[in-house]
Amino acid sequence: ETIMADILILDWMEEFESLTESEIHTYSSEQEHNHEVMIALYDVLNEPYRYKGQNLVDGICQQLLDFYRSGEEQLRKFALQYIPTLVFLHLTEKSYTSVQTLLVSLYNLEVIDSKGQPQTLSFRVPSIAQSSIYHDSNNLEPAFIAENSLRRWEECNSKLVSWGPLPQVECLNAQNRQRVITALVFLYNQQLASVITQGIEHTCRGISRLVSQGFNSNGSARSSINSDCSYSQGIAPRIAVSSPLLLELLHTVYHGAEKGAGGAVQALHDITQRAIYETYADVLLAANAIKNLLQHSPSVSVTPRPSQSRSVSKSMITNASFRTKKLPDDIPIQDEHQTEVPLDSITEEQEESDKSKSRGSVSALKHLPKLPGLGKKHKVKNPQGQEQQVEMTQNAGGDSSMDSPSTDFNHAVHVSAV
């Protein structure tokens, strides 16, 4: 397999060099269906260490740049379909200077229009009347939103969202790398429909390696690196990824999952785990929306991974969990001169009959001494300003008992709190 991919690419490069200017148009239409060479290029760019080294990668990058600058639309799309693979190769191994040169060239040529001016792309975000990954407009109940209201929102939703203009760069560095590669992946997603399924599968596997490199299965993020990959030894550093970059990669993953590409669902789980680790709320919102949508798709099988966090069952929380405990014996005695100050009310969970509650409260407070002054009558003003006599020795059940200090205390606390 290694020898075949190597030979195919070398023959492909020699064939293009021997073309005349009049033969380029015919050659470009043939490359659209040259799937054998496309897959061989994906294999080499994903694992270049298995081949002849940097010379083969340099030749591929030079020919892809010639394809893009040839003026043929099919050759331009042929070159753009390898943007994610080239980005992953640059982020994992920066020693390939030809890859960096190709990425900078593609970026600088894409951010300007045919007249050399900064390019701005405008598009309209669909309203609630049009389905998206967050909702299905057909499932909206008429009682919730009427059809006329949807039309009104659709007519008023004329605001355009702009992408660009973006400045050109001379090289990739730590300051502009995330912005440049995010823009390149955005441009790749614009023509994602013309990419072959095998190419999307390679891209999804590259996304999993990108977001999970530097993590292990016992860490805070799950690692989905294959055992036959050189990065599985755990010596590769963790790759920084920004929130806008993960959002663009989610666009690729969603398209791949809808087309049934292998590794798309796995890449979705890996991006979700990385977003949790980085606390990217916008990425988690989009990832969970895609996951929920795919679960209702008949053509996609989404198997959620078992979570390491233990969920608490509702049956584990009972009324006994909130039941108040017996009052301690060291409750400070309220001074008789401070009886006008409101006291905190003591309430217990009402689970038994009123009769049993009354007996329980009396028995629970029998150990408390009788406080002086509680048997007297206090004047309480009602809302109309009239004074009212309140008998403090009357308990909750309507019985008057001067011999029960616990009942006096219980009712005094209740009246004071009110």
MARTI-465161 format. One line per 10 residues: for each residue y, z, x negated of C-alpha. Coordinates in steps of 0.25 Angstrom, whole numbers, plus 5000, padded with zeros to 4 digits. Last residue first. Layout:
BEGIN
Y,Z,X ~ ...;
***
This chain:
BEGIN
5145,5256,5182 ~ 5141,5261,5168 ~ 5146,5275,5172 ~ 5138,5275,5185 ~ 5125,5271,5179 ~ 5126,5281,5167 ~ 5129,5292,5177 ~ 5117,5288,5186 ~ 5107,5289,5174 ~ 5113,5302,5169;
5112,5308,5182 ~ 5098,5303,5185 ~ 5094,5309,5171 ~ 5100,5322,5174 ~ 5092,5325,5186 ~ 5095,5338,5192 ~ 5108,5334,5200 ~ 5100,5324,5208 ~ 5106,5315,5219 ~ 5097,5304,5224;
5102,5290,5226 ~ 5092,5283,5218 ~ 5102,5279,5207 ~ 5105,5294,5204 ~ 5116,5302,5210 ~ 5121,5313,5201 ~ 5134,5306,5197 ~ 5140,5307,5211 ~ 5151,5297,5212 ~ 5164,5300,5219;
5173,5288,5221 ~ 5188,5286,5218 ~ 5195,5275,5224 ~ 5201,5264,5215 ~ 5196,5253,5224 ~ 5186,5249,5213 ~ 5179,5262,5213 ~ 5184,5274,5205 ~ 5174,5283,5200 ~ 5175,5299,5201;
5165,5306,5195 ~ 5156,5317,5201 ~ 5149,5327,5192 ~ 5134,5328,5189 ~ 5136,5320,5176 ~ 5145,5330,5170 ~ 5136,5335,5160 ~ 5125,5326,5156 ~ 5110,5330,5159 ~ 5101,5328,5147;
5093,5315,5145 ~ 5078,5317,5144 ~ 5077,5313,5159 ~ 5082,5299,5156 ~ 5069,5291,5156 ~ 5064,5299,5168 ~ 5076,5296,5177 ~ 5076,5281,5173 ~ 5061,5279,5176 ~ 5062,5286,5189;
5074,5277,5194 ~ 5067,5265,5189 ~ 5054,5269,5196 ~ 5061,5270,5209 ~ 5069,5257,5207 ~ 5056,5249,5205 ~ 5052,5244,5191 ~ 5057,5233,5182 ~ 5072,5236,5181 ~ 5075,5235,5166;
5083,5247,5161 ~ 5098,5249,5162 ~ 5107,5259,5155 ~ 5122,5258,5157 ~ 5131,5260,5146 ~ 5141,5272,5149 ~ 5155,5270,5155 ~ 5165,5280,5150 ~ 5170,5290,5160 ~ 5159,5300,5156;
5165,5302,5143 ~ 5169,5316,5145 ~ 5155,5320,5148 ~ 5150,5315,5135 ~ 5138,5305,5135 ~ 5126,5310,5129 ~ 5121,5301,5117 ~ 5108,5294,5119 ~ 5098,5300,5109 ~ 5085,5299,5117;
5084,5284,5117 ~ 5083,5276,5130 ~ 5070,5270,5133 ~ 5069,5255,5130 ~ 5075,5244,5138 ~ 5066,5233,5143 ~ 5070,5219,5137 ~ 5057,5215,5131 ~ 5049,5222,5143 ~ 5055,5211,5152;
5047,5201,5145 ~ 5049,5191,5133 ~ 5035,5186,5127 ~ 5033,5178,5140 ~ 5045,5169,5136 ~ 5037,5165,5124 ~ 5044,5165,5110 ~ 5043,5153,5102 ~ 5038,5154,5088 ~ 5045,5146,5078;
5036,5137,5069 ~ 5037,5125,5080 ~ 5025,5117,5082 ~ 5029,5102,5081 ~ 5033,5094,5093 ~ 5024,5082,5095 ~ 5032,5070,5100 ~ 5024,5058,5104 ~ 5033,5047,5107 ~ 5030,5035,5117;
5031,5043,5130 ~ 5045,5048,5126 ~ 5047,5062,5133 ~ 5045,5070,5120 ~ 5053,5059,5113 ~ 5065,5064,5121 ~ 5063,5078,5117 ~ 5062,5075,5103 ~ 5074,5066,5102 ~ 5083,5077,5109;
5077,5087,5099 ~ 5081,5079,5087 ~ 5095,5076,5093 ~ 5098,5090,5095 ~ 5092,5095,5082 ~ 5100,5085,5075 ~ 5113,5090,5081 ~ 5110,5104,5078 ~ 5107,5102,5064 ~ 5102,5116,5059;
5098,5110,5045 ~ 5084,5117,5047 ~ 5083,5113,5062 ~ 5088,5099,5058 ~ 5077,5098,5048 ~ 5066,5102,5058 ~ 5072,5092,5068 ~ 5072,5081,5058 ~ 5057,5084,5055 ~ 5053,5084,5069;
5060,5070,5072 ~ 5053,5065,5059 ~ 5040,5068,5064 ~ 5043,5062,5078 ~ 5047,5049,5070 ~ 5035,5049,5060 ~ 5028,5037,5066 ~ 5037,5028,5074 ~ 5034,5028,5089 ~ 5047,5019,5092;
5053,5030,5100 ~ 5050,5040,5088 ~ 5056,5030,5078 ~ 5069,5029,5086 ~ 5070,5044,5087 ~ 5068,5046,5072 ~ 5078,5036,5068 ~ 5089,5043,5077 ~ 5084,5056,5072 ~ 5087,5051,5058;
5102,5048,5062 ~ 5103,5062,5067 ~ 5097,5068,5054 ~ 5107,5060,5046 ~ 5119,5066,5055 ~ 5114,5080,5053 ~ 5113,5079,5038 ~ 5101,5078,5029 ~ 5099,5085,5015 ~ 5086,5082,5008;
5077,5094,5004 ~ 5073,5092,4990 ~ 5059,5086,4986 ~ 5049,5096,4979 ~ 5041,5099,4992 ~ 5029,5091,4987 ~ 5030,5083,5000 ~ 5041,5074,4995 ~ 5031,5065,4988 ~ 5025,5061,5001;
5010,5060,5003 ~ 5011,5074,5010 ~ 5020,5069,5021 ~ 5033,5077,5023 ~ 5034,5083,5036 ~ 5041,5096,5032 ~ 5045,5106,5042 ~ 5059,5113,5041 ~ 5061,5128,5038 ~ 5050,5128,5028;
5035,5130,5029 ~ 5032,5115,5031 ~ 5040,5112,5019 ~ 5055,5107,5018 ~ 5061,5099,5006 ~ 5059,5085,5013 ~ 5059,5087,5028 ~ 5071,5079,5033 ~ 5069,5067,5023 ~ 5054,5067,5024;
5054,5066,5039 ~ 5065,5056,5039 ~ 5057,5047,5030 ~ 5045,5048,5039 ~ 5054,5043,5050 ~ 5059,5032,5042 ~ 5045,5027,5038 ~ 5042,5027,5053 ~ 5055,5020,5056 ~ 5051,5009,5046;
5037,5008,5052 ~ 5043,5006,5066 ~ 5051,4994,5061 ~ 5067,4995,5061 ~ 5074,4986,5071 ~ 5077,4997,5081 ~ 5083,5006,5070 ~ 5095,4996,5068 ~ 5106,5007,5071 ~ 5097,5018,5065;
5099,5012,5051 ~ 5114,5013,5052 ~ 5113,5027,5056 ~ 5103,5030,5045 ~ 5114,5024,5035 ~ 5125,5032,5041 ~ 5117,5045,5039 ~ 5114,5040,5025 ~ 5128,5039,5022 ~ 5133,5052,5028;
5122,5060,5021 ~ 5125,5054,5008 ~ 5140,5055,5008 ~ 5142,5068,5000 ~ 5129,5070,4993 ~ 5131,5056,4987 ~ 5128,5042,4990 ~ 5136,5031,4983 ~ 5148,5022,4985 ~ 5151,5026,5000;
5157,5019,5012 ~ 5165,5026,5022 ~ 5159,5027,5037 ~ 5166,5022,5049 ~ 5158,5026,5056 ~ 5150,5029,5068 ~ 5158,5029,5081 ~ 5154,5035,5095 ~ 5161,5028,5107 ~ 5167,5035,5119;
5164,5027,5132 ~ 5157,5038,5140 ~ 5166,5037,5152 ~ 5157,5026,5158 ~ 5144,5033,5155 ~ 5149,5047,5160 ~ 5154,5040,5173 ~ 5140,5033,5175 ~ 5133,5046,5173 ~ 5142,5053,5183;
5138,5042,5193 ~ 5124,5044,5190 ~ 5125,5059,5194 ~ 5122,5070,5184 ~ 5113,5082,5187 ~ 5109,5079,5201 ~ 5105,5065,5197 ~ 5095,5071,5187 ~ 5096,5065,5173 ~ 5082,5060,5169;
5086,5046,5168 ~ 5097,5049,5158 ~ 5087,5054,5148 ~ 5093,5064,5138 ~ 5095,5067,5124 ~ 5089,5055,5117 ~ 5098,5047,5126 ~ 5099,5041,5140 ~ 5112,5036,5145 ~ 5120,5042,5157;
5122,5054,5148 ~ 5131,5046,5139 ~ 5127,5037,5128 ~ 5135,5038,5115 ~ 5143,5025,5112 ~ 5143,5018,5099 ~ 5153,5014,5088 ~ 5150,5009,5074 ~ 5161,5009,5064 ~ 5161,5001,5052;
5171,5003,5040 ~ 5177,4989,5037 ~ 5170,4979,5028 ~ 5172,4967,5037 ~ 5157,4967,5041 ~ 5157,4981,5045 ~ 5157,4993,5035 ~ 5147,5006,5036 ~ 5135,4997,5034 ~ 5138,4991,5021;
5142,5004,5014 ~ 5129,5011,5020 ~ 5120,5000,5015 ~ 5126,5000,5002 ~ 5125,5015,5000 ~ 5111,5015,5005 ~ 5107,5003,4995 ~ 5114,5010,4983 ~ 5107,5023,4986 ~ 5093,5016,4987;
5096,5009,4974 ~ 5099,5022,4967 ~ 5085,5028,4970 ~ 5086,5041,4963 ~ 5091,5048,4975 ~ 5077,5051,4980 ~ 5075,5058,4993 ~ 5088,5055,4999 ~ 5088,5041,4994 ~ 5074,5038,4999;
5077,5044,5013 ~ 5090,5035,5014 ~ 5082,5023,5009 ~ 5071,5025,5020 ~ 5082,5027,5031 ~ 5090,5014,5027 ~ 5077,5006,5026 ~ 5080,4999,5040 ~ 5094,4995,5035 ~ 5088,4984,5025;
5080,4977,5036 ~ 5092,4977,5045 ~ 5100,4970,5035 ~ 5089,4960,5032 ~ 5089,4957,5047 ~ 5104,4956,5048 ~ 5105,4946,5037 ~ 5118,4947,5029 ~ 5111,4949,5016 ~ 5117,4962,5013;
5107,4970,5019 ~ 5095,4963,5013 ~ 5101,4963,5000 ~ 5102,4978,5001 ~ 5088,4979,5005 ~ 5084,4971,4993 ~ 5091,4980,4983 ~ 5085,4992,4989 ~ 5071,4986,4989 ~ 5073,4983,4974;
5078,4996,4970 ~ 5066,5003,4977 ~ 5056,4994,4970 ~ 5063,4998,4956 ~ 5064,5013,4960 ~ 5049,5015,4959 ~ 5037,5006,4959 ~ 5031,5012,4971 ~ 5026,5025,4976 ~ 5039,5032,4972;
5046,5023,4982 ~ 5040,5031,4994 ~ 5049,5028,5007 ~ 5056,5016,5001 ~ 5043,5010,4997 ~ 5036,5012,5010 ~ 5048,5008,5018 ~ 5049,4995,5010 ~ 5034,4992,5013 ~ 5036,4994,5028;
5047,4984,5028 ~ 5039,4974,5019 ~ 5028,4974,5029 ~ 5037,4974,5041 ~ 5043,4960,5037 ~ 5047,4957,5052 ~ 5062,4958,5050 ~ 5061,4953,5036 ~ 5058,4939,5042 ~ 5072,4937,5048;
5078,4941,5035 ~ 5070,4930,5027 ~ 5075,4919,5037 ~ 5089,4923,5034 ~ 5088,4925,5019 ~ 5082,4911,5017 ~ 5095,4903,5016 ~ 5100,4913,5005 ~ 5088,4910,4997 ~ 5076,4920,4996;
5069,4923,4982 ~ 5075,4938,4981 ~ 5070,4941,4995 ~ 5056,4937,4992 ~ 5056,4945,4979 ~ 5060,4958,4987 ~ 5049,4956,4998 ~ 5038,4953,4987 ~ 5042,4966,4980 ~ 5042,4974,4993;
5028,4968,4997 ~ 5022,4971,4983 ~ 5027,4986,4983 ~ 5022,4988,4998 ~ 5008,4982,4994 ~ 5007,4990,4982 ~ 5010,5003,4989 ~ 5000,5000,5000;
***
